[in-house]
């Protein structure tokens, strides 16, 4: 596994969540917790570094069709 990903995983709190900021000097998580953007970014980075791809079965047009909103 990538060294940066492994390091980031060690920064999670006791229930595996990340906050929106991390203070390197104090080792404290700052800001809102849980922070979905931090977790999504971590997951996306891990997928990209592993060479994995993600795809959806729906086309862009299907995903953004106004018929899905009704």
N, CA, C, O and CB atoms as a CASP TS submission, in Angstrom:
PFRMAT TS
TARGET T0000
AUTHOR 0000-0000-0000
METHOD Language model
MODEL 1
PARENT N/A
ATOM      1  N   UNK     1       0.847  -1.178   0.000  1.00  0.00           N
ATOM      2  CA  UNK     1       0.000   0.000   0.000  1.00  0.00           C
ATOM      3  C   UNK     1       0.892   1.242   0.000  1.00  0.00           C
ATOM      4  O   UNK     1       2.018   1.213   0.497  1.00  0.00           O
ATOM      5  CB  UNK     1      -0.963  -0.002   1.225  1.00  0.00           C
ATOM      6  N   UNK     2       0.388   2.294  -0.546  1.00  0.00           N
ATOM      7  CA  UNK     2       1.111   3.557  -0.624  1.00  0.00           C
ATOM      8  C   UNK     2       1.392   4.106   0.771  1.00  0.00           C
ATOM      9  O   UNK     2       0.530   4.062   1.649  1.00  0.00           O
ATOM     10  CB  UNK     2       0.318   4.578  -1.446  1.00  0.00           C
ATOM     11  N   UNK     3       2.590   4.619   0.967  1.00  0.00           N
ATOM     12  CA  UNK     3       3.006   5.135   2.282  1.00  0.00           C
ATOM     13  C   UNK     3       2.112   6.281   2.762  1.00  0.00           C
ATOM     14  O   UNK     3       1.788   6.354   3.948  1.00  0.00           O
ATOM     15  CB  UNK     3       4.459   5.610   2.222  1.00  0.00           C
ATOM     16  N   UNK     4       1.714   7.171   1.858  1.00  0.00           N
ATOM     17  CA  UNK     4       0.842   8.288   2.244  1.00  0.00           C
ATOM     18  C   UNK     4      -0.536   7.793   2.682  1.00  0.00           C
ATOM     19  O   UNK     4      -1.110   8.323   3.633  1.00  0.00           O
ATOM     20  CB  UNK     4       0.695   9.276   1.078  1.00  0.00           C
ATOM     21  N   UNK     5      -1.061   6.794   2.002  1.00  0.00           N
ATOM     22  CA  UNK     5      -2.360   6.231   2.377  1.00  0.00           C
ATOM     23  C   UNK     5      -2.247   5.555   3.745  1.00  0.00           C
ATOM     24  O   UNK     5      -3.107   5.744   4.606  1.00  0.00           O
ATOM     25  CB  UNK     5      -2.858   5.216   1.301  1.00  0.00           C
ATOM     26  N   UNK     6      -1.203   4.779   3.941  1.00  0.00           N
ATOM     27  CA  UNK     6      -1.010   4.122   5.236  1.00  0.00           C
ATOM     28  C   UNK     6      -0.909   5.145   6.363  1.00  0.00           C
ATOM     29  O   UNK     6      -1.487   4.945   7.431  1.00  0.00           O
ATOM     30  CB  UNK     6       0.247   3.246   5.209  1.00  0.00           C
ATOM     31  N   UNK     7      -0.191   6.223   6.139  1.00  0.00           N
ATOM     32  CA  UNK     7      -0.050   7.273   7.157  1.00  0.00           C
ATOM     33  C   UNK     7      -1.402   7.915   7.448  1.00  0.00           C
ATOM     34  O   UNK     7      -1.744   8.151   8.607  1.00  0.00           O
ATOM     35  CB  UNK     7       0.965   8.349   6.698  1.00  0.00           C
ATOM     36  N   UNK     8      -2.159   8.193   6.413  1.00  0.00           N
ATOM     37  CA  UNK     8      -3.478   8.806   6.595  1.00  0.00           C
ATOM     38  C   UNK     8      -4.398   7.892   7.383  1.00  0.00           C
ATOM     39  O   UNK     8      -5.169   8.361   8.220  1.00  0.00           O
ATOM     40  CB  UNK     8      -4.108   9.142   5.242  1.00  0.00           C
ATOM     41  N   UNK     9      -4.328   6.600   7.126  1.00  0.00           N
ATOM     42  CA  UNK     9      -5.177   5.656   7.861  1.00  0.00           C
ATOM     43  C   UNK     9      -4.871   5.679   9.360  1.00  0.00           C
ATOM     44  O   UNK     9      -5.762   5.435  10.174  1.00  0.00           O
ATOM     45  CB  UNK     9      -4.990   4.234   7.312  1.00  0.00           C
ATOM     46  N   UNK    10      -3.635   5.967   9.731  1.00  0.00           N
ATOM     47  CA  UNK    10      -3.281   6.021  11.155  1.00  0.00           C
ATOM     48  C   UNK    10      -3.829   7.267  11.836  1.00  0.00           C
ATOM     49  O   UNK    10      -3.836   7.342  13.065  1.00  0.00           O
ATOM     50  CB  UNK    10      -1.773   5.974  11.320  1.00  0.00           C
ATOM     51  N   UNK    11      -4.285   8.239  11.065  1.00  0.00           N
ATOM     52  CA  UNK    11      -4.787   9.495  11.625  1.00  0.00           C
ATOM     53  C   UNK    11      -6.270   9.447  11.973  1.00  0.00           C
ATOM     54  O   UNK    11      -6.797  10.390  12.563  1.00  0.00           O
ATOM     55  CB  UNK    11      -4.540  10.617  10.655  1.00  0.00           C
ATOM     56  N   UNK    12      -6.943   8.369  11.617  1.00  0.00           N
ATOM     57  CA  UNK    12      -8.380   8.268  11.900  1.00  0.00           C
ATOM     58  C   UNK    12      -8.635   8.191  13.398  1.00  0.00           C
ATOM     59  O   UNK    12      -7.766   7.784  14.169  1.00  0.00           O
ATOM     60  CB  UNK    12      -8.984   7.039  11.202  1.00  0.00           C
ATOM     61  N   UNK    13      -9.835   8.587  13.796  1.00  0.00           N
ATOM     62  CA  UNK    13     -10.175   8.517  15.224  1.00  0.00           C
ATOM     63  C   UNK    13     -10.574   7.095  15.619  1.00  0.00           C
ATOM     64  O   UNK    13     -10.432   6.165  14.825  1.00  0.00           O
ATOM     65  CB  UNK    13     -11.320   9.499  15.556  1.00  0.00           C
ATOM     66  N   UNK    14     -11.066   6.931  16.831  1.00  0.00           N
ATOM     67  CA  UNK    14     -11.362   5.600  17.375  1.00  0.00           C
ATOM     68  C   UNK    14     -12.449   4.835  16.627  1.00  0.00           C
ATOM     69  O   UNK    14     -12.540   3.615  16.759  1.00  0.00           O
ATOM     70  CB  UNK    14     -11.765   5.730  18.800  1.00  0.00           C
ATOM     71  N   UNK    15     -13.268   5.524  15.850  1.00  0.00           N
ATOM     72  CA  UNK    15     -14.299   4.847  15.063  1.00  0.00           C
ATOM     73  C   UNK    15     -13.999   4.907  13.559  1.00  0.00           C
ATOM     74  O   UNK    15     -14.869   4.635  12.732  1.00  0.00           O
ATOM     75  CB  UNK    15     -15.668   5.471  15.346  1.00  0.00           C
ATOM     76  N   UNK    16     -12.759   5.264  13.220  1.00  0.00           N
ATOM     77  CA  UNK    16     -12.326   5.227  11.826  1.00  0.00           C
ATOM     78  C   UNK    16     -12.655   6.441  10.989  1.00  0.00           C
ATOM     79  O   UNK    16     -12.536   6.398   9.765  1.00  0.00           O
ATOM     80  CB  UNK    16     -12.905   4.071  11.188  1.00  0.00           C
ATOM     81  N   UNK    17     -13.067   7.520  11.623  1.00  0.00           N
ATOM     82  CA  UNK    17     -13.453   8.721  10.892  1.00  0.00           C
ATOM     83  C   UNK    17     -12.306   9.727  10.824  1.00  0.00           C
ATOM     84  O   UNK    17     -11.397   9.717  11.653  1.00  0.00           O
ATOM     85  CB  UNK    17     -14.674   9.364  11.542  1.00  0.00           C
ATOM     86  N   UNK    18     -12.373  10.583   9.826  1.00  0.00           N
ATOM     87  CA  UNK    18     -11.442  11.696   9.686  1.00  0.00           C
ATOM     88  C   UNK    18     -12.206  13.005   9.826  1.00  0.00           C
ATOM     89  O   UNK    18     -13.374  13.098   9.450  1.00  0.00           O
ATOM     90  CB  UNK    18     -10.698  11.635   8.325  1.00  0.00           C
ATOM     91  N   UNK    19     -11.541  14.005  10.365  1.00  0.00           N
ATOM     92  CA  UNK    19     -12.148  15.334  10.386  1.00  0.00           C
ATOM     93  C   UNK    19     -11.694  16.085   9.148  1.00  0.00           C
ATOM     94  O   UNK    19     -10.967  15.544   8.315  1.00  0.00           O
ATOM     95  CB  UNK    19     -11.770  16.115  11.685  1.00  0.00           C
ATOM     96  N   UNK    20     -12.129  17.343   9.029  1.00  0.00           N
ATOM     97  CA  UNK    20     -11.765  18.089   7.825  1.00  0.00           C
ATOM     98  C   UNK    20     -10.358  18.660   7.879  1.00  0.00           C
ATOM     99  O   UNK    20      -9.820  19.064   6.847  1.00  0.00           O
ATOM    100  CB  UNK    20     -12.744  19.202   7.603  1.00  0.00           C
ATOM    101  N   UNK    21      -9.750  18.703   9.059  1.00  0.00           N
ATOM    102  CA  UNK    21      -8.387  19.214   9.191  1.00  0.00           C
ATOM    103  C   UNK    21      -7.621  18.392  10.217  1.00  0.00           C
ATOM    104  O   UNK    21      -8.208  17.737  11.079  1.00  0.00           O
ATOM    105  CB  UNK    21      -8.396  20.706   9.593  1.00  0.00           C
ATOM    106  N   UNK    22      -6.304  18.441  10.105  1.00  0.00           N
ATOM    107  CA  UNK    22      -5.439  17.741  11.045  1.00  0.00           C
ATOM    108  C   UNK    22      -4.280  18.666  11.382  1.00  0.00           C
ATOM    109  O   UNK    22      -3.622  19.197  10.487  1.00  0.00           O
ATOM    110  CB  UNK    22      -4.929  16.379  10.457  1.00  0.00           C
ATOM    111  N   UNK    23      -4.031  18.861  12.678  1.00  0.00           N
ATOM    112  CA  UNK    23      -2.926  19.712  13.121  1.00  0.00           C
ATOM    113  C   UNK    23      -1.698  18.835  13.333  1.00  0.00           C
ATOM    114  O   UNK    23      -1.665  18.013  14.249  1.00  0.00           O
ATOM    115  CB  UNK    23      -3.294  20.488  14.432  1.00  0.00           C
ATOM    116  N   UNK    24      -0.695  19.010  12.488  1.00  0.00           N
ATOM    117  CA  UNK    24       0.493  18.164  12.528  1.00  0.00           C
ATOM    118  C   UNK    24       1.243  18.318  13.852  1.00  0.00           C
ATOM    119  O   UNK    24       1.751  17.338  14.397  1.00  0.00           O
ATOM    120  CB  UNK    24       1.418  18.500  11.358  1.00  0.00           C
ATOM    121  N   UNK    25       1.311  19.537  14.363  1.00  0.00           N
ATOM    122  CA  UNK    25       2.057  19.789  15.591  1.00  0.00           C
ATOM    123  C   UNK    25       1.478  19.121  16.820  1.00  0.00           C
ATOM    124  O   UNK    25       2.217  18.595  17.651  1.00  0.00           O
ATOM    125  CB  UNK    25       2.137  21.241  15.829  1.00  0.00           C
ATOM    126  N   UNK    26       0.153  19.139  16.943  1.00  0.00           N
ATOM    127  CA  UNK    26      -0.497  18.576  18.133  1.00  0.00           C
ATOM    128  C   UNK    26      -1.047  17.176  17.913  1.00  0.00           C
ATOM    129  O   UNK    26      -1.326  16.458  18.873  1.00  0.00           O
ATOM    130  CB  UNK    26      -1.610  19.477  18.578  1.00  0.00           C
ATOM    131  N   UNK    27      -1.204  16.787  16.650  1.00  0.00           N
ATOM    132  CA  UNK    27      -1.776  15.480  16.347  1.00  0.00           C
ATOM    133  C   UNK    27      -3.279  15.431  16.551  1.00  0.00           C
ATOM    134  O   UNK    27      -3.860  14.352  16.660  1.00  0.00           O
ATOM    135  CB  UNK    27      -1.126  14.432  17.193  1.00  0.00           C
ATOM    136  N   UNK    28      -3.909  16.595  16.602  1.00  0.00           N
ATOM    137  CA  UNK    28      -5.355  16.650  16.823  1.00  0.00           C
ATOM    138  C   UNK    28      -6.111  16.821  15.515  1.00  0.00           C
ATOM    139  O   UNK    28      -5.659  17.499  14.593  1.00  0.00           O
ATOM    140  CB  UNK    28      -5.702  17.789  17.776  1.00  0.00           C
ATOM    141  N   UNK    29      -7.283  16.182  15.463  1.00  0.00           N
ATOM    142  CA  UNK    29      -8.196  16.420  14.363  1.00  0.00           C
ATOM    143  C   UNK    29      -8.971  17.687  14.685  1.00  0.00           C
ATOM    144  O   UNK    29      -9.392  17.893  15.823  1.00  0.00           O
ATOM    145  CB  UNK    29      -9.152  15.201  14.130  1.00  0.00           C
ATOM    146  N   UNK    30      -9.156  18.529  13.686  1.00  0.00           N
ATOM    147  CA  UNK    30      -9.838  19.805  13.869  1.00  0.00           C
ATOM    148  C   UNK    30     -11.012  19.898  12.909  1.00  0.00           C
ATOM    149  O   UNK    30     -11.031  19.247  11.864  1.00  0.00           O
ATOM    150  CB  UNK    30      -8.866  20.987  13.654  1.00  0.00           C
ATOM    151  N   UNK    31     -11.982  20.707  13.272  1.00  0.00           N
ATOM    152  CA  UNK    31     -13.118  20.941  12.390  1.00  0.00           C
ATOM    153  C   UNK    31     -14.176  19.868  12.535  1.00  0.00           C
ATOM    154  O   UNK    31     -14.229  19.146  13.531  1.00  0.00           O
ATOM    155  CB  UNK    31     -12.659  21.014  10.954  1.00  0.00           C
ATOM    156  N   UNK    32     -15.009  19.782  11.527  1.00  0.00           N
ATOM    157  CA  UNK    32     -16.142  18.856  11.547  1.00  0.00           C
ATOM    158  C   UNK    32     -15.694  17.406  11.436  1.00  0.00           C
ATOM    159  O   UNK    32     -14.833  17.061  10.626  1.00  0.00           O
ATOM    160  CB  UNK    32     -17.105  19.182  10.420  1.00  0.00           C
ATOM    161  N   UNK    33     -16.293  16.577  12.262  1.00  0.00           N
ATOM    162  CA  UNK    33     -16.054  15.132  12.217  1.00  0.00           C
ATOM    163  C   UNK    33     -17.414  14.452  12.322  1.00  0.00           C
ATOM    164  O   UNK    33     -18.193  14.835  13.195  1.00  0.00           O
ATOM    165  CB  UNK    33     -15.077  14.658  13.375  1.00  0.00           C
ATOM    166  N   UNK    34     -17.744  13.492  11.509  1.00  0.00           N
ATOM    167  CA  UNK    34     -16.959  12.957  10.408  1.00  0.00           C
ATOM    168  C   UNK    34     -17.026  13.885   9.205  1.00  0.00           C
ATOM    169  O   UNK    34     -18.000  14.614   9.017  1.00  0.00           O
ATOM    170  CB  UNK    34     -17.448  11.558  10.029  1.00  0.00           C
ATOM    171  N   UNK    35     -16.008  13.848   8.419  1.00  0.00           N
ATOM    172  CA  UNK    35     -15.932  14.656   7.203  1.00  0.00           C
ATOM    173  C   UNK    35     -15.927  13.722   6.004  1.00  0.00           C
ATOM    174  O   UNK    35     -14.936  13.049   5.719  1.00  0.00           O
ATOM    175  CB  UNK    35     -14.665  15.570   7.205  1.00  0.00           C
ATOM    176  N   UNK    36     -17.045  13.698   5.316  1.00  0.00           N
ATOM    177  CA  UNK    36     -17.198  12.776   4.185  1.00  0.00           C
ATOM    178  C   UNK    36     -16.182  13.050   3.089  1.00  0.00           C
ATOM    179  O   UNK    36     -15.684  12.115   2.463  1.00  0.00           O
ATOM    180  CB  UNK    36     -18.604  12.871   3.615  1.00  0.00           C
ATOM    181  N   UNK    37     -15.868  14.317   2.848  1.00  0.00           N
ATOM    182  CA  UNK    37     -14.930  14.624   1.764  1.00  0.00           C
ATOM    183  C   UNK    37     -13.556  14.034   2.027  1.00  0.00           C
ATOM    184  O   UNK    37     -12.882  13.590   1.098  1.00  0.00           O
ATOM    185  CB  UNK    37     -14.815  16.129   1.573  1.00  0.00           C
ATOM    186  N   UNK    38     -13.135  14.027   3.284  1.00  0.00           N
ATOM    187  CA  UNK    38     -11.841  13.430   3.627  1.00  0.00           C
ATOM    188  C   UNK    38     -11.862  11.928   3.364  1.00  0.00           C
ATOM    189  O   UNK    38     -10.907  11.374   2.820  1.00  0.00           O
ATOM    190  CB  UNK    38     -11.485  13.710   5.104  1.00  0.00           C
ATOM    191  N   UNK    39     -12.943  11.278   3.747  1.00  0.00           N
ATOM    192  CA  UNK    39     -13.041   9.829   3.563  1.00  0.00           C
ATOM    193  C   UNK    39     -13.179   9.451   2.093  1.00  0.00           C
ATOM    194  O   UNK    39     -12.588   8.468   1.645  1.00  0.00           O
ATOM    195  CB  UNK    39     -14.224   9.279   4.347  1.00  0.00           C
ATOM    196  N   UNK    40     -13.951  10.223   1.348  1.00  0.00           N
ATOM    197  CA  UNK    40     -14.109   9.953  -0.083  1.00  0.00           C
ATOM    198  C   UNK    40     -12.779  10.165  -0.796  1.00  0.00           C
ATOM    199  O   UNK    40     -12.397   9.371  -1.655  1.00  0.00           O
ATOM    200  CB  UNK    40     -15.206  10.858  -0.700  1.00  0.00           C
ATOM    201  N   UNK    41     -12.078  11.233  -0.440  1.00  0.00           N
ATOM    202  CA  UNK    41     -10.769  11.487  -1.041  1.00  0.00           C
ATOM    203  C   UNK    41      -9.781  10.379  -0.749  1.00  0.00           C
ATOM    204  O   UNK    41      -9.007   9.978  -1.619  1.00  0.00           O
ATOM    205  CB  UNK    41     -10.216  12.799  -0.549  1.00  0.00           C
ATOM    206  N   UNK    42      -9.808   9.889   0.467  1.00  0.00           N
ATOM    207  CA  UNK    42      -8.926   8.782   0.847  1.00  0.00           C
ATOM    208  C   UNK    42      -9.256   7.526   0.042  1.00  0.00           C
ATOM    209  O   UNK    42      -8.363   6.857  -0.477  1.00  0.00           O
ATOM    210  CB  UNK    42      -9.043   8.492   2.357  1.00  0.00           C
ATOM    211  N   UNK    43     -10.526   7.221  -0.052  1.00  0.00           N
ATOM    212  CA  UNK    43     -10.958   6.049  -0.825  1.00  0.00           C
ATOM    213  C   UNK    43     -10.628   6.183  -2.301  1.00  0.00           C
ATOM    214  O   UNK    43     -10.138   5.235  -2.915  1.00  0.00           O
ATOM    215  CB  UNK    43     -12.450   5.832  -0.657  1.00  0.00           C
ATOM    216  N   UNK    44     -10.890   7.349  -2.877  1.00  0.00           N
ATOM    217  CA  UNK    44     -10.584   7.573  -4.287  1.00  0.00           C
ATOM    218  C   UNK    44      -9.082   7.477  -4.549  1.00  0.00           C
ATOM    219  O   UNK    44      -8.657   6.900  -5.550  1.00  0.00           O
ATOM    220  CB  UNK    44     -11.109   8.939  -4.733  1.00  0.00           C
ATOM    221  N   UNK    45      -8.293   8.037  -3.660  1.00  0.00           N
ATOM    222  CA  UNK    45      -6.834   7.970  -3.815  1.00  0.00           C
ATOM    223  C   UNK    45      -6.346   6.524  -3.768  1.00  0.00           C
ATOM    224  O   UNK    45      -5.511   6.117  -4.576  1.00  0.00           O
ATOM    225  CB  UNK    45      -6.137   8.798  -2.718  1.00  0.00           C
ATOM    226  N   UNK    46      -6.866   5.763  -2.829  1.00  0.00           N
ATOM    227  CA  UNK    46      -6.476   4.362  -2.715  1.00  0.00           C
ATOM    228  C   UNK    46      -6.846   3.592  -3.976  1.00  0.00           C
ATOM    229  O   UNK    46      -6.061   2.773  -4.452  1.00  0.00           O
ATOM    230  CB  UNK    46      -7.135   3.721  -1.492  1.00  0.00           C
ATOM    231  N   UNK    47      -8.032   3.845  -4.520  1.00  0.00           N
ATOM    232  CA  UNK    47      -8.459   3.170  -5.752  1.00  0.00           C
ATOM    233  C   UNK    47      -7.555   3.540  -6.914  1.00  0.00           C
ATOM    234  O   UNK    47      -7.129   2.669  -7.673  1.00  0.00           O
ATOM    235  CB  UNK    47      -9.913   3.525  -6.088  1.00  0.00           C
ATOM    236  N   UNK    48      -7.258   4.822  -7.058  1.00  0.00           N
ATOM    237  CA  UNK    48      -6.409   5.256  -8.169  1.00  0.00           C
ATOM    238  C   UNK    48      -5.003   4.691  -8.050  1.00  0.00           C
ATOM    239  O   UNK    48      -4.426   4.244  -9.041  1.00  0.00           O
ATOM    240  CB  UNK    48      -6.352   6.776  -8.230  1.00  0.00           C
ATOM    241  N   UNK    49      -4.451   4.708  -6.844  1.00  0.00           N
ATOM    242  CA  UNK    49      -3.104   4.194  -6.647  1.00  0.00           C
ATOM    243  C   UNK    49      -3.027   2.682  -6.864  1.00  0.00           C
ATOM    244  O   UNK    49      -1.981   2.159  -7.251  1.00  0.00           O
ATOM    245  CB  UNK    49      -2.620   4.541  -5.254  1.00  0.00           C
ATOM    246  N   UNK    50      -4.119   1.993  -6.619  1.00  0.00           N
ATOM    247  CA  UNK    50      -4.127   0.540  -6.807  1.00  0.00           C
ATOM    248  C   UNK    50      -4.369   0.148  -8.257  1.00  0.00           C
ATOM    249  O   UNK    50      -4.189  -1.011  -8.632  1.00  0.00           O
ATOM    250  CB  UNK    50      -5.186  -0.094  -5.926  1.00  0.00           C
ATOM    251  N   UNK    51      -4.778   1.115  -9.070  1.00  0.00           N
ATOM    252  CA  UNK    51      -5.074   0.828 -10.470  1.00  0.00           C
ATOM    253  C   UNK    51      -6.498   0.381 -10.702  1.00  0.00           C
ATOM    254  O   UNK    51      -6.870   0.053 -11.828  1.00  0.00           O
ATOM    255  CB  UNK    51      -4.146  -0.215 -10.977  1.00  0.00           C
ATOM    256  N   UNK    52      -7.301   0.363  -9.651  1.00  0.00           N
ATOM    257  CA  UNK    52      -8.699  -0.054  -9.784  1.00  0.00           C
ATOM    258  C   UNK    52      -9.501   1.027 -10.495  1.00  0.00           C
ATOM    259  O   UNK    52      -9.156   2.208 -10.449  1.00  0.00           O
ATOM    260  CB  UNK    52      -9.316  -0.358  -8.399  1.00  0.00           C
ATOM    261  N   UNK    53     -10.552   0.616 -11.138  1.00  0.00           N
ATOM    262  CA  UNK    53     -11.458   1.565 -11.773  1.00  0.00           C
ATOM    263  C   UNK    53     -12.853   1.332 -11.230  1.00  0.00           C
ATOM    264  O   UNK    53     -13.200   0.222 -10.824  1.00  0.00           O
ATOM    265  CB  UNK    53     -11.433   1.427 -13.322  1.00  0.00           C
ATOM    266  N   UNK    54     -13.631   2.368 -11.226  1.00  0.00           N
ATOM    267  CA  UNK    54     -15.026   2.248 -10.819  1.00  0.00           C
ATOM    268  C   UNK    54     -15.888   2.733 -11.967  1.00  0.00           C
ATOM    269  O   UNK    54     -15.583   3.730 -12.622  1.00  0.00           O
ATOM    270  CB  UNK    54     -15.317   3.054  -9.511  1.00  0.00           C
ATOM    271  N   UNK    55     -16.939   2.029 -12.188  1.00  0.00           N
ATOM    272  CA  UNK    55     -17.858   2.402 -13.256  1.00  0.00           C
ATOM    273  C   UNK    55     -19.277   2.212 -12.762  1.00  0.00           C
ATOM    274  O   UNK    55     -19.544   1.405 -11.871  1.00  0.00           O
ATOM    275  CB  UNK    55     -17.602   1.570 -14.540  1.00  0.00           C
ATOM    276  N   UNK    56     -20.161   2.957 -13.348  1.00  0.00           N
ATOM    277  CA  UNK    56     -21.571   2.800 -13.045  1.00  0.00           C
ATOM    278  C   UNK    56     -22.264   2.231 -14.280  1.00  0.00           C
ATOM    279  O   UNK    56     -21.817   2.448 -15.406  1.00  0.00           O
ATOM    280  CB  UNK    56     -22.212   4.155 -12.608  1.00  0.00           C
ATOM    281  N   UNK    57     -23.339   1.516 -14.066  1.00  0.00           N
ATOM    282  CA  UNK    57     -24.056   0.934 -15.193  1.00  0.00           C
ATOM    283  C   UNK    57     -24.933   1.967 -15.886  1.00  0.00           C
ATOM    284  O   UNK    57     -25.351   1.759 -17.026  1.00  0.00           O
ATOM    285  CB  UNK    57     -24.903  -0.241 -14.729  1.00  0.00           C
ATOM    286  N   UNK    58     -25.218   3.080 -15.210  1.00  0.00           N
ATOM    287  CA  UNK    58     -26.053   4.120 -15.801  1.00  0.00           C
ATOM    288  C   UNK    58     -25.189   5.090 -16.604  1.00  0.00           C
ATOM    289  O   UNK    58     -24.073   5.425 -16.207  1.00  0.00           O
ATOM    290  CB  UNK    58     -26.843   4.874 -14.708  1.00  0.00           C
ATOM    291  N   UNK    59     -25.721   5.528 -17.725  1.00  0.00           N
ATOM    292  CA  UNK    59     -25.006   6.521 -18.527  1.00  0.00           C
ATOM    293  C   UNK    59     -25.137   7.882 -17.864  1.00  0.00           C
ATOM    294  O   UNK    59     -25.976   8.074 -16.984  1.00  0.00           O
ATOM    295  CB  UNK    59     -25.549   6.564 -19.986  1.00  0.00           C
ATOM    296  N   UNK    60     -24.311   8.819 -18.285  1.00  0.00           N
ATOM    297  CA  UNK    60     -24.382  10.183 -17.768  1.00  0.00           C
ATOM    298  C   UNK    60     -25.787  10.749 -17.978  1.00  0.00           C
ATOM    299  O   UNK    60     -26.358  11.388 -17.094  1.00  0.00           O
ATOM    300  CB  UNK    60     -23.325  11.082 -18.454  1.00  0.00           C
ATOM    301  N   UNK    61     -26.324  10.499 -19.168  1.00  0.00           N
ATOM    302  CA  UNK    61     -27.661  11.020 -19.481  1.00  0.00           C
ATOM    303  C   UNK    61     -28.715  10.421 -18.549  1.00  0.00           C
ATOM    304  O   UNK    61     -29.612  11.125 -18.086  1.00  0.00           O
ATOM    305  CB  UNK    61     -28.023  10.721 -20.948  1.00  0.00           C
ATOM    306  N   UNK    62     -28.601   9.116 -18.278  1.00  0.00           N
ATOM    307  CA  UNK    62     -29.548   8.470 -17.367  1.00  0.00           C
ATOM    308  C   UNK    62     -29.454   9.045 -15.967  1.00  0.00           C
ATOM    309  O   UNK    62     -30.466   9.263 -15.301  1.00  0.00           O
ATOM    310  CB  UNK    62     -29.305   6.968 -17.325  1.00  0.00           C
ATOM    311  N   UNK    63     -28.225   9.289 -15.526  1.00  0.00           N
ATOM    312  CA  UNK    63     -28.026   9.802 -14.170  1.00  0.00           C
ATOM    313  C   UNK    63     -28.573  11.205 -14.005  1.00  0.00           C
ATOM    314  O   UNK    63     -28.973  11.591 -12.907  1.00  0.00           O
ATOM    315  CB  UNK    63     -26.558   9.786 -13.815  1.00  0.00           C
ATOM    316  N   UNK    64     -28.596  11.979 -15.093  1.00  0.00           N
ATOM    317  CA  UNK    64     -29.003  13.366 -15.007  1.00  0.00           C
ATOM    318  C   UNK    64     -30.333  13.633 -15.689  1.00  0.00           C
ATOM    319  O   UNK    64     -30.676  14.786 -15.952  1.00  0.00           O
ATOM    320  CB  UNK    64     -27.951  14.239 -15.601  1.00  0.00           C
ATOM    321  N   UNK    65     -31.072  12.597 -15.973  1.00  0.00           N
ATOM    322  CA  UNK    65     -32.362  12.724 -16.637  1.00  0.00           C
ATOM    323  C   UNK    65     -33.395  13.293 -15.674  1.00  0.00           C
ATOM    324  O   UNK    65     -33.475  12.887 -14.515  1.00  0.00           O
ATOM    325  CB  UNK    65     -32.827  11.366 -17.183  1.00  0.00           C
ATOM    326  N   UNK    66     -34.177  14.232 -16.169  1.00  0.00           N
ATOM    327  CA  UNK    66     -35.225  14.820 -15.333  1.00  0.00           C
ATOM    328  C   UNK    66     -36.300  13.801 -14.982  1.00  0.00           C
ATOM    329  O   UNK    66     -37.025  13.991 -14.006  1.00  0.00           O
ATOM    330  CB  UNK    66     -35.855  16.016 -16.038  1.00  0.00           C
ATOM    331  N   UNK    67     -36.422  12.709 -15.765  1.00  0.00           N
ATOM    332  CA  UNK    67     -37.418  11.684 -15.454  1.00  0.00           C
ATOM    333  C   UNK    67     -37.085  10.949 -14.170  1.00  0.00           C
ATOM    334  O   UNK    67     -37.979  10.410 -13.518  1.00  0.00           O
ATOM    335  CB  UNK    67     -37.531  10.694 -16.598  1.00  0.00           C
ATOM    336  N   UNK    68     -35.802  10.916 -13.792  1.00  0.00           N
ATOM    337  CA  UNK    68     -35.426  10.266 -12.542  1.00  0.00           C
ATOM    338  C   UNK    68     -35.817  11.097 -11.325  1.00  0.00           C
ATOM    339  O   UNK    68     -35.898  10.577 -10.212  1.00  0.00           O
ATOM    340  CB  UNK    68     -33.934   9.998 -12.524  1.00  0.00           C
ATOM    341  N   UNK    69     -36.053  12.365 -11.532  1.00  0.00           N
ATOM    342  CA  UNK    69     -36.384  13.260 -10.422  1.00  0.00           C
ATOM    343  C   UNK    69     -37.850  13.229 -10.077  1.00  0.00           C
ATOM    344  O   UNK    69     -38.251  13.781  -9.053  1.00  0.00           O
ATOM    345  CB  UNK    69     -35.979  14.668 -10.750  1.00  0.00           C
ATOM    346  N   UNK    70     -38.660  12.601 -10.898  1.00  0.00           N
ATOM    347  CA  UNK    70     -40.109  12.603 -10.656  1.00  0.00           C
ATOM    348  C   UNK    70     -40.589  11.291 -10.116  1.00  0.00           C
ATOM    349  O   UNK    70     -41.782  11.129  -9.859  1.00  0.00           O
ATOM    350  CB  UNK    70     -40.857  12.926 -11.919  1.00  0.00           C
TER
END
